[in-house]
Amino acid sequence: MSPQEIVFYLIAIATGLSAIATVTSRNLVHAALFLAATLAGIAGVFLVLHADFVALVQLLVYVGAIAILFLFGLMLTRAPIGREALDSQNRGLGAAISLVLFGVLVTLIVEAFGNQPAFPVDGVGVAEIGLALFSRWVFPFEVASMLLLAGLIGAILLSRRESGESGDETPITRIQMSELGPGDDRGELVSTKRDDA
């Protein structure tokens, strides 16, 4: 076994473990950080396969933008992020479906690429990728960037509150005048809750 294969297997194992931790973590912030580690591990796999440009794009776009966007969305929307967060009781069903999908994908990949030799290192260069990205694929590229921008703006708008919207009922102090004689300005202070919410 060559040193390149050893590094590949180590990165693949670390990426797989962080992916499992992403879907099993009960803390949403920890899950987002594990997702960033998984995406960084995929970039490491690309580096081992001599796809330097794809690895850098993976780091810049997915680790540097998508994972950070998830963290911003979690922080700005004040979603429950601890162990008391929304937790489904269908873990067994989810694990079974995940294992079935994993088996189907592994079978398809092995049948498609199992009998072929390793991919050649030489292939499409960075110049061809850039020309294709900004000529034929410029519209999907811009649509994806607009969707990310809309998601970030939506998270900010969801986190903002209107003035006076604190989430709690504000007690209002009203003065009720007792039935006293004329000229007597003593009253009774009564604290009531707002009922116009």
Secondary structure in CASP SS format (residue, H / E / C, confidence):
PFRMAT SS
TARGET T0000
AUTHOR 0000-0000-0000
METHOD secondary structure of the structure
MODEL  1
M C 1.00
S C 1.00
P H 1.00
Q H 1.00
E H 1.00
I H 1.00
V H 1.00
F H 1.00
Y H 1.00
L H 1.00
I H 1.00
A H 1.00
I H 1.00
A H 1.00
T H 1.00
G H 1.00
L H 1.00
S H 1.00
A H 1.00
I H 1.00
A H 1.00
T H 1.00
V H 1.00
T H 1.00
S C 1.00
R C 1.00
N C 1.00
L H 1.00
V H 1.00
H H 1.00
A H 1.00
A H 1.00
L H 1.00
F H 1.00
L H 1.00
A H 1.00
A H 1.00
T H 1.00
L H 1.00
A H 1.00
G H 1.00
I H 1.00
A H 1.00
G H 1.00
V H 1.00
F H 1.00
L H 1.00
V H 1.00
L C 1.00
H C 1.00
A C 1.00
D H 1.00
F H 1.00
V H 1.00
A H 1.00
L H 1.00
V H 1.00
Q H 1.00
L H 1.00
L H 1.00
V H 1.00
Y H 1.00
V H 1.00
G H 1.00
A H 1.00
I H 1.00
A H 1.00
I H 1.00
L H 1.00
F H 1.00
L H 1.00
F H 1.00
G H 1.00
L H 1.00
M H 1.00
L H 1.00
T C 1.00
R C 1.00
A C 1.00
P C 1.00
I C 1.00
G C 1.00
R C 1.00
E C 1.00
A C 1.00
L C 1.00
D C 1.00
S C 1.00
Q C 1.00
N C 1.00
R H 1.00
G H 1.00
L H 1.00
G H 1.00
A H 1.00
A H 1.00
I H 1.00
S H 1.00
L H 1.00
V H 1.00
L H 1.00
F H 1.00
G H 1.00
V H 1.00
L H 1.00
V H 1.00
T H 1.00
L H 1.00
I H 1.00
V H 1.00
E H 1.00
A H 1.00
F H 1.00
G C 1.00
N C 1.00
Q C 1.00
P C 1.00
A C 1.00
F C 1.00
P C 1.00
V C 1.00
D C 1.00
G C 1.00
V C 1.00
G C 1.00
V H 1.00
A H 1.00
E H 1.00
I H 1.00
G H 1.00
L H 1.00
A H 1.00
L H 1.00
F C 1.00
S C 1.00
R C 1.00
W C 1.00
V H 1.00
F H 1.00
P H 1.00
F H 1.00
E H 1.00
V H 1.00
A H 1.00
S H 1.00
M H 1.00
L H 1.00
L H 1.00
L H 1.00
A H 1.00
G H 1.00
L H 1.00
I H 1.00
G H 1.00
A H 1.00
I H 1.00
L H 1.00
L H 1.00
S H 1.00
R C 1.00
R C 1.00
E C 1.00
S C 1.00
G C 1.00
E C 1.00
S C 1.00
G C 1.00
D C 1.00
E C 1.00
T C 1.00
P E 1.00
I E 1.00
T E 1.00
R E 1.00
I E 1.00
Q E 1.00
M E 1.00
S C 1.00
E C 1.00
L C 1.00
G C 1.00
P C 1.00
G C 1.00
D C 1.00
D C 1.00
R C 1.00
G E 1.00
E E 1.00
L E 1.00
V E 1.00
S E 1.00
T E 1.00
K E 1.00
R C 1.00
D C 1.00
D C 1.00
A C 1.00
END
